[in-house]
């Protein structure tokens, strides 16, 4: 069985990947519409890179499906 290497990324890289502000990311997280962070210490939060990538891919898929339905 092959397992995928899971990488953690910090907020600046998350922001770069999704092109959104910190406050918008946290608002989406609060509503359950964005992958949750992982607290690895009192002051450090990280995200799983593959979860962010999957979220981006899902948004692209939704756009394509909505475009095809019109």
Secondary structure, 3 states (H helix, E strand, C coil): CCCCCCCEECHHHHHHHHCCCHHHHHHHHHCCCCCCCEECCCCCEEEEHHHHHHHHHHHHHHHHHHHHHC
